[in-house]
Amino acid sequence: MRIRFAAALVILTMFSISAFARSTDEDSLLIKKAESSAKVEWYDRIQLRGYAQLRYNGLLETNSNLKCDQCDKSWGGDGGGFFFRRIRLIFYGQIHPQVYFYIQPDFASGGGNFAQIRDAYFDVAFDQKQEFRIRIGQSKVPFGFENMQSSQNRIPLDRNDGLNSAVPNERESGVFFYYAPQHIRKRFSQLVSSGLKGSGDYGVFGLGVYNGQGPNALDKNKNLNIVSRITYPFELPTGQFLEASFQGYTGKYIVNRNVNTDFDQDEFQELRYGPSFVIYPQPFGLQAEYNWGKGPQYNPETNDVEDAPIRGGYVLASYMKKTGQGAIIPFTRYHYFSGGKKFELDATRHRVNELEIGVEWQFNKAFELVTMYTISDRSAQNSRDPFNSEKGSLLRIQAQVNF
C-alpha cells in the first residue's frame, strides 16, 4: 500500500514540477515588462490577519462535573473563570502566481496560553487559473463542512462531536490535491467574505494522504490515511446559496492505552463516511451533517479497546438579521454522537446528546459576542473512569475580536 502511495505522489509531484517549469518563462516575461515600475518582492506580498476569543462558561452551571475537554477545557471541573480559547495570527500571501503560503500559530493552545502551529502549508498550482493545486504541509483534512469552517466564522462555540472526533484539531500533515473551477473558487470566497458563514475553498474535489496521528505529531505506524471529499455550492435563480457534500476517509490509528487494561492490541483500522448539506442563512439557514463508520472504542464491560460502530451528526437552524454595521443571528443546534474518540486514553467511549440555543451579536466587523445556553447529556468512559455519565446545563459567553 505504501509503495502505491509513494508512486502516486512521485507522479503527481513530477507533473506539478513540469507544469510549474512551463510557466517560468511566462512569469519572467511578465517581470521584464514590469521593470520600469517599482519592483515587488515576495515579502511585499505577505499579509497578516487574525482573531482572538475570550470565554466564560460559569453562568447558571448546574453540574460542575459535566465537561468536554475536546470542546473547551475551561468547561466544568474545578477551574473555569475567563479563558482564552483562541489567539490566532495568520500570515499568508501569493508569493508567486502559482505558489501561495499560509501559516497560522495559535497562542492559546491547550488552555495554557502557549504557542503551537495550527496550519503551515503552501499551495502549488498547476495552472495560471489555480484550478488544480497541491497543498503540502499541515492543514485541515477535508472531512466535513463544520470541520472546514473557521472558528472565526462558525456560529456555535464548539464543533460537533460526531464529525470533529474524526481528526483531532481538524488538521494533519500530508499532501492534498484540490480542484475547483475558477468561478466556483470565487463563490467559495464570496460565501465567507459576505458573512454567510462559508467553509472556505477546499475544492469541489479533494483527495489526500496524511499521517493519521494528529497535528504536530509524527506518524507511528508508517501507514498513511486516505481522505476524499466532493462538494458543490449551488446558486439558485433567487440568489439563494446551498451546498451539498459527501466525504470519507480510512486509515489505521495507534491508540494510547492504559497498561492496566486487557492489552492485546493498540493499532486499529478506522473508516468513516457521510454527507453534508447547507442552506446558507439568507435569512433562514439550515445546516446538517452525519457520518457512519467503525473504529476503536473502550468497552467498560470487558475493560478492553475493541472495534466498534461510530455514528453521529447534528442539525443547526439559524436566522440572520442584518444591521447597520453587523448582524444578529439567533440559532439552535442539536448534536448526537455514539463512538470512541481515538485520540483520548483507551479510545474513550462517548455518548452525547446536546441541545444548544444561542445568539451571535455582530456589532461590527471587528467585534462580536456569542451567548449560548447548553443542555447536555454526556458520558466519557475509559479504564480510569468506566462509569462516567453526567447531565447538566450552563450559559456560555464568548467575546471575539477580528483584525
C-alpha positions, 0 to 999 in steps of 0.5 A: 500500500505504501509503495502505491502511495509513494508512486502516486505522489512521485507522479503527481509531484513530477507533473506539478514540477513540469507544469510549474517549469512551463510557466517560468518563462511566462512569469519572467516575461511578465517581470521584464515588462514590469521593470520600469515600475517599482519592483515587488518582492515576495515579502511585499506580498505577505499579509497578516490577519487574525482573531482572538476569543475570550470565554466564560462558561460559569453562568447558571452551571448546574453540574460542575462535573459535566465537561468536554475537554475536546470542546473547551477545557475551561468547561466544568471541573474545578477551574473555569473563570475567563479563558482564552480559547483562541489567539490566532495570527495568520500570515499568508500571501501569493508569493508567486502566481502559482505558489501561495503560503499560509501559516497560522500559530495559535497562542492559546493552545491547550488552555495554557496560553502557549504557542503551537502551529495550527496550519503551515502549508503552501499551495502549488498550482498547476495552472495560471487559473489555480484550478488544480493545486497541491497543498503540502504541509499541515492543514485541515483534512477535508472531512466535513463542512463544520470541520472546514469552517473557521472558528472565526466564522462558525456560529456555535462555540464548539464543533460537533462531536460526531464529525470533529472526533474524526481528526483531532484539531481538524488538521494533519500533515500530508499532501492534498490535491484540490480542484475547483473551477475558477468561478466556483473558487470565487463563490467559495470566497464570496460565501465567507467574505459576505458573512454567510458563514462559508467553509472556505475553498477546499475544492469541489474535489479533494483527495489526500494522504496524511499521517493519521496521528494528529497535528504536530505529531509524527506518524507511528505506524508508517501507514498513511490515511486516505481522505476524499471529499466532493462538494458543490455550492449551488446558486439558485435563480433567487440568489439563494446559496446551498451546498451539498457534500459527501466525504470519507476517509480510512486509515489505521490509528495507534491508540494510547492505552492504559497498561492496566487494561486487557492489552492485546492490541493498540493499532486499529483500522478506522473508516468513516463516511457521510454527507453534508448539506447547507442552506446558507442563512439568507435569512433562514439557514439550515445546516446538517451533517452525519457520518457512519463508520467503525473504529476503536472504542473502550468497552467498560464491560470487558475493560478492553479497546475493541472495534466498534460502530461510530455514528453521529451528526447534528442539525443547526437552524439559524436566522440572520438579521442584518444591521447597520454595521453587523448582524444578529443571528439567533440559532439552535443546534442539536448534536448526537454522537455514539463512538470512541474518540481515538485520540483520548486514553483507551479510545474513550467511549462517548455518548452525547446528546446536546441541545444548544440555543444561542445568539451571535451579536455582530456589532461590527466587523471587528467585534462580536459576542456569542451567548449560548445556553447548553443542555447536555447529556454526556458520558466519557468512559475509559479504564480510569473512569468506566462509569462516567455519565453526567447531565447538566446545563450552563450559559456560555459567553464568548467575546471575539475580536477580528483584525 
